[in-house]
């Protein structure tokens, strides 16, 4: 028997399929593989089936069903809880880039107005500098500095939301590495499902694309860490054991991501043992 | 193919992606579309109104819309949801575009909707592009043709583009395709090659 969207063909006879658009969508997404050798669909069989009258009718019916099916697939894809988190974390990183670019530009502008101003030997954080610029500048420059400050506030609100959402969507990964970094890992992998399918070695260097491809191409040393460098256990580790800590952490993250995807709830027993293992690697090799 | 001077165009409703118009025809930019580039640097396969096309890697439906201007029907397969939203919009405006959200690696997922076609056009950024083409050739009618846009950088960045090209040609001829034309798409697209072939049997 051969099954097509409009019906089943058995011994040269057609059994038409009846139902509304939803029923057809369900049918085309669940037709089992035929055991017989594959024969491509012939639209004239659909006419014999009585599903449509002519070629034009055939195509327009098929199109209605395929558009509806594609729309549903898109909706299902975006329905996952990670879809919005992914956009949130990408927006967050984009805002950071914008803030840095604008701050640089505004500082250059400010230095033209104040030729004696220099940022050297001043231990003031960037946002304080921006505030000074806003208070001391008239006109557009003051406005620009003000906008940068606003962006900074928005960024902090968003960062909190990302963290909270990550804790909910990926509780195990977030517990090990923090919500923000967990969300970045997920976004770089392209979603929770792809992340849960990555081997630990790939998670370890996720976000170190340039270094990784330089390594593959020209045999420079392989990167030891990507995004997970942002975790304190990695960047606080002495250089000679940093790779080791990164590898252990990545191993545990790979398990955590699978737990998050398939179970979707925190697993305290795993988290405790994983945390211990990471701490031992960090402390044990430090001396 | 329709040329106005040395500009390739397609006849159809404009405004799909703010493309330039020449009278009532839509300009088909070779720098934007690899298929248009193929018609500029080589021969390709002439599209005609009776043709049925299976288009793998339909993306936002930009090139799809031009192909649809020429042929009877385009079965447009795309896997990613974001471009699919645009493709659906193109399909709403064109009676002969059938969008299918599926992985071109698994043609058995769309055997129930795609009929036998005259042309398989493939433009996917995957490492195993030749294998995908071979798997989808089950839809190709006897004597039908395959246009494969080879993104050599997606196959293996460590290999030289020309090596990837030669390997792909070998894989295709071993699978029973006879290669009609194989060209690089420079200067329009870097490290991209087009391979035009027919299924040798039938």
Interface residues (C-beta under 8 A of the other chain):
Chain A: X3 X4 X5 X27 X28 X31 X33 X34 X38 X40 X41 X42 X43 X59 X60 X62 X63 X65 X66 X67 X69 X70 X71 X73 X74 X77 X78 X213 X216 X217
Chain B: X73 X81 X84 X85 X87 X88 X91 X92 X95 X96 X97 X98 X99 X100 X101 X108 X111 X112 X113 X114 X115 X116 X138 X139 X141 X157 X158
